[in-house]
Amino acid sequence: MNRLWVRLTLAFALVILVAVGVIALLAGLTAGREFHRYLTYSDIWPNQVLVDVLARYYRFRGDWRGIEIILDQEARLPNPRIGARGGRWAGLLRFVLADAQGRVIYDGAEGQPGRLLRAEERAAAQEIEVDGAVAGYLVTVVVDRPPFLGPLEEIFLSRLQRWLILGALLAGVLGLLLGVVLSRSLTAPLRRLAEAARAVANRDFSRRVQAEGSTEVVQVAQAFNQMTAALEEAERQRRNMVADIAHELRTPLSVLQGNLQAILDDVYPLNKEEIARLYDETRLLGRLVDDLRELALADAGQLRLNLQPLKVAPVVQATVESLSLAAENQGVALSAELPEDLPLVRADPDRLGQVLRNLVVNALQHTPAGGSVVVRAAPTAGAVEISVADTGEGIAPEDLPHVFERFWRADASRSWDKRWAGGTGLGLSVAQSLVEAQGGRIWAESALGRGSTFRFTLPLAGDEAGQAPPAGTTRR
């Protein structure tokens, strides 16, 4: 009994039964009353003698003043001009006289003169014509009509009531059946949604539901499908990330274990050069762990940012200077082109430097000797755009949408020890998270054989101060 379709069925049935019962009751009462009213007027024989008397009166007087005397006298007389289905019977009559516009002039001893004739009175009224024009209307009403009905009237009312009851019962049964069908059809999408939700709870993220039914149910189904698609993609990325992390950790750990085992077996000498190599491997592991922590904090909205009005040029210059020696050793020209009138941005100086270092290191990694890397900055609508352009091998169009994915590499065969400066495969992902956390956006432009350009924006300090969180707070 606690199922939704059962409750809906009972609700439909209750509403239909109440509505049909009320309609049948009102129809029965109204039909009986109107039928009695019909008999009240239909059983009266036309009173042409009185109509002629009233017509002569109006022709003589020119109006209806004083007509009350004649009609009162006529109403007090027993009158045989009343018919009945079973025969004639004598009774008193009440007369209603109206003028040519249908406004009542005389309405019996206790009537309401001045009103308009009712519809049933107009239908039963006799016209009073004077010189070819209607001068008024006469309505004859039975006073205290006997309550009994003739056999035909009794049969008619009995059949009418019986059909009303049967119609009400039939409508109730049909309404109940219709309620069952409607309730089952309304709850069917919800049942399918519940089954799909249980499948998702069992980690079957491929389940989808058909979007059908009412607008609200379709919206719920679409939202559910969007949620499961997002969960499926998140699960795929999680599995890939776990596999990538295991792979990235296994390589330096294998190097450490192999070298240490070789030292223990006296294959490698225990000297500073060998210890330095092992130390470099531990630094790579530390950078990988730091990058993963940065990404985890950004995903959780717990990344600490010291947002403040900031000049971009000093941060760019410091980054270029810190990496100039590495670029020189690689044979790559590293430079910065900055205008003097750059507006202030609202950013974290340390995080901005981290983004620039990651982008420049990535550019140096893919730029051969003799190439160049240029860092530029320029004002744009409501922001400052910073770009890092290289003259490297470029990125294929099909690979460009994936450059910010974690552990993604265009060259899948590139191994750990082939990366420039011991990259972790997370630099671009970290840069994207840091830029977006500061209210900017980042994207890449590239073509094979013509190098790549990574661009990102930071909001202006003046325009965006009201939207950025206070300095030293957590950006969520």
N, C-alpha and C positions, 0 to 999 in steps of 0.2 A: 504493500500500500504506500510505501515511501518513494516509489518510482515516479519520476516526473511525468511520464506519459499517462500513468494511472490518475495522477492528480489533475492533469489537464483534461482528461476524459470526464472525470467527475465534475470538474468546473464547467465544461461545455454542457454536460447533461443537465446540471442544476440550472444554469442560465436559460437553456432552451425550455426546460420544463416550467420554470417560473414565468418566462415570457409567454409561452403558449397557454399556460393556465390562466394568466391574467387576461390575455386576449380572448380566450374562449369565454371566460366569465363575463367580461365586458360586452362581448358580442351577444351572449345569451340574454343578459339583462337589457341591453339596448334593443335587440330584436323584439323581445316581448313587449317592452314599453312602446316602441314605435308601431308594433302591430296593433296594440290596443288603441293607440292614437289614430291609426288608420281606420279602424272600425268605428271610432267615435265620429269621424267625419263622413265615412263612406256609406254608413247605414241611413243617413238622413235623406229623405226624399226632397227633390227640389220644391221650394216654397214660392211658386210663381205668383200666387195670390198676394202674398206680402210684398214681393218685389214690385208688383204693379201698383200696390198702395203707396209704397215709398216713392216710386217714380212720379205718380200724380202729385204727391206732397211736394217733391222738389220742384216740379214744373210750376206749381202754384206759388210756392214761397220763394223760389230762387236760391235757397240754401237749406241747410239741415238744422237750423235752430228750432228747438221745441220738439224734435223727433223723439226725444226720450219718453214722452208721455205715451205715444203710440206703441213703441217697442216694449215698454214696461207692461202695458196692458196685454199685449200679445204673449209675452213670456209667462204671465201668470195663468194662462189658460191651458188646460190639459190638451195635448196635441197628439193626434194619431199619426202624424206624418213622419213616424220613425219606423224604419224597417228592421227586421231581424231575420237571420237565416232560418230560424225555426218558425217564423210568423210575425205578425205585427204585435206591438204592445204600445200602450200610451205612456207618455212621460212629459216632463217639463223641458222646455228648451231655453237656452240662453243665446241671445243675439249679439253679434258684433257688427257694427256699421262703420265703414271707413269711407273717406272721400276719394276722389278720383286719383289722388297721389298715394293712396294706401295708408294714410294716417287715420288712426282710429278716432271716431267721433263719439261713438256710444259703445260701451263694453259691459253691458249688464249693470245690475245694481251695485256690484262690488268690483267692477273692472278697473282697468287702467287706461282711460282715454288719453290721447296724445301720442301713444306709441305707434310704431309701424306694424302692419300685419306680418305675422310670422309666415314662414314658407308654406307650412301645411295649411294655414288659414287662407292664404292666397290661392292655393290649389283648390280648396273646397269652396271658395267664395262664388257667389252668383253676382254677375254684373248687373248694375242698375243703369239702364240706358234712358236718356231723356233727349228727345229730338235727335237721335242718331249718335249722341256722344255719351261716353261713360261718365256718370255723375257720382258713382260710388260703388261700394261692394258690400254685400250682405253675407255674413257667415253665420250658420246655424250650428250651435254646439249642444250636445246632449248633456243635461244636468243629472248627475248621479246615475250614470248608465249602469244597468245591472252587471254584476261581475261575471256572470256566466257567459260562456262562449258556445257557439254552435259546434256540432260534431266536426265539421270541416276545419274550423279554426283550431279546435283542440288537436286534431290529427296533424295539422300544419306545424303548430308549435312543438308538438312532441317530436316530430321528425327533425325539425330544425335543431332542437337541443341534442337529439341523439347523434346527428351528424357532426355537430360541434364537438361533442365529447370524443367521437371516433377520430375526427380530424386532429384533435389535440393529442390523443394517444399515438396516432400514426406519426405526427410531427415529432413527438418526444422520442419514439423509437428511431426514426430516421436521424434525428439530431444526435442521439447517443452513438449510432453507428458512424455518423460523420465525425463526431468528436474523437472516436477511437482512431479513425483513419488520419485525421488532422494531427492528433497528438503524437501518433507514431511517426508521421512524416516530419513533424517539427523536432522531435527528439532524436531521429535517426542520425543527423549530422553530429549531434552531441555525443551519441554513442560511439560513432566512428572516431571522433576526436579523443574520447577517453581511451579507446583502444590504442590509438596512435601514441597518446601521452604515456601509457604504460610501456609501450615498446621503446620510446625514447628513454624512459627511466631505466630500461634494461640495456641502454647504450646502443640502441639501434637508431642511429641518427639519419638513416636513409628513408625513414617512414615519412610519407606525405599524406594529406587528406584532401579529398575532392572539395573544392570550394563551390558549394551549391546551397540553395535554400534562400532564406530571407537575407536582406542586406547585412544585418548585424551578424548572422551566422557566417556569411561569406567573408566578412571582415575578420572574424575570429579565426576562420580556417586559413585565410591568407597570412595573418599574423603568425599562426602556428607554423605554417610552411616556411615563412621567413626565419622564424626562430630555429627550426630544425636545420635549415640550410646553413645558418650561421654556426650552429653547434657542430654540424658536420665538418664545416671548414675549419673551425677552431680545433676540433679533434684531429683533423689531418695535419694541421700546423703543429699541434702539440706532439704528435707522434714523430713528425719529421724533425722537430726541434730536439726531442729526446735522442733520436738516432744521431742527429748532427752533433749534439753535445758529447755523446758517448764517443763518436768518431774523433772529434777535435781533442778531447781529453786523452784518448788512447794514444794518439801519436806522440805528444811530448812525454807521456808517462812511459811509453815503450822506449823512447830515447834515453830517458833517465835510468830506467831499469837495465837497459842493455849496456850503457856506459858504466854504471855502477858494477854490474856483474863482470864486465871486462876488467875493471880496476881490481875487483876482488880476485879475479883469475890471473892477475898480473899481465893481462893483454895490453891494457893502457897504463901508462905510468901515472902515479898520483902526484900531479904537479898543478901549478896554478892555471895553466892553459886549459887543462881538462876540467878543473873545477869551475872555471869561468864559463865553459860551454854548458855545464850542468846548471849553473846559476842562471844563464840566459833562458834555459828551458823553464825553470821555475818562474821567471819573470813573465814568460808567455802565458803560463798557467794563471798567474795572478791577474794579468790583463784580461784574460778570458772570463775569469770569475767576476772581476770588476764590471766588465761590459754586461754580463748576464744580470748582475745586481742592478745596474742602471736601467736596463730594460724592464726588469721585474718591478722596480719602483715606479717607472713611467706607466706601465700597464695598470698598476694598482692605484694610480693617482696620488702617490706618496712622494713624488720627486720634489726635493727641497730646492727652491729657487730664490735667489736674492735679486729680485727685479728692481731696477733703478734706471734713471735717465743715464744714458751711456753714449760715449763717442765711439763709433765703429773703427775709425782709422787707427788709434793706438793698439787695439786688440789685433787688427789685421797685421799691422807692422810687426808686433811682437811674435805672432805666429810664423810669419815669413822668416824673420831673423832666426827663430829657434830651429827651423828646418832647413835653412839655407846651406849649412855644412853637409847635411845628408844629401840634399839635391846636387850640390857641387861634386860630391864623391860619386854620384851616379851619372854625372855629366849632363844634368838637366838644369836649364835656366829657370829659376824661381823668382818671380817679381810680383809687385803690387801696383795697381793703378787706381788711385783714389782722388776724387775731387776734394777741393779745400772746403767747400760749403755743405758738407753732409749734415743733415739734421740729426738731432739726438734720437736714439731709439730707447725703448724700454725693454731691457734685457738683463740677464745675469752675465757679468763679464767672464766668470770662470766657465760657464756652460757655453757661451759664445766661442771662447777660445777652444773648447773641446770639440765643438762642431767644426770649426775651421781646421783644426789639426787632423781630424778624421778625414775631411774632404781632401785636404792637401796631400796627406799620406796616401790616400786612395789614388789621387792623380799621379803622384810620383811612381806608385807601384805599376801603373799601366803606361808610363811614358818612357820610351827608349832613350838611350844616350843621344844627345844632340837635339832633343826636343825641348819644350818649354811648358811651364805651368804659370798662369797669370791669375791673380786674385783681384777682382774688381768690385766696386760698390757704387751704387747710384740711387738717388731718390726716385720713388715711384708713388703712385696714388696711396697716400696714407701709410706708407712704409718705406723702408730702405731695402733694396734688393742687392744681395751679395752673391757673387758668382765665382766659381773656381773652374777655369778652363784649361784643358791640356791638349797636347798634340799627339796623343797616344793612338792605339789601334782602333778605338771607338767601340761602340756596343751595337750589336745587331738589333733591328727593330723588334724582333720577337722576344729578345731578352730584356729590352728596356723596361717593361712594366714590373720586372722582378728584382731590379737592382737594390731595392730597399728591404727585400726579404732577408730574414736572418739565416746566415750561413750559406746564402746563395752565391754561386760563382759561375760566371759565363763559361769558364773553362773547367769542366768537372774533373779533369785529370790533374789539375794543379794541386800539388801536395803541400803539406805544412811547410816543409823546408824550402819550398820554392817561392814562398810569399816574400814580398819585399818587407823588410823590417819586422818580420814576425807578426803579420796581421792575424786577427782572430776571426775574420769573417763576419763580425758584428758592427764594424765601424759605421757603415751607412745606416744600419738600423738604429744605432744609438743616436746618430746625427738627426735622423728623422724624428725620433721621440723627443729629443731636446728642443728642436725647432718648434714642433707643434705644441710642446708644453709652454713655450714662451709666446704663444699666440701667432706664430708664423706658419708658413707652409714651405715645402721643399719639393723639387722636382729635378728631373734630369733630361738633357737634350744631347743626342749623339747620333752619329752616322759612321758606319764602318769606314776605316781609313782616314777619317777627318777629325778624330779626337772626340772628347766628351766635355760637356759643360754642366756642372751641378749648380743650381740656383736655389736660394732660399730667401725669404723675406722676414723682416722683423718689424713690428708696429712702431710707429712714431711715438715718442714719449708724450707729446702734447695731445695728439688725437686719441691715444689709447690709454691714457693714464687712468681714466675712470673705469676701464674695463679690466685692467690688469690687477692681480692680487697685490697686496702690500709687500714691501721688501721683507725677505726673511720668512715668507709663509710658504705653505705647501700648495702647489698647483695641482688641481684635481680635474 
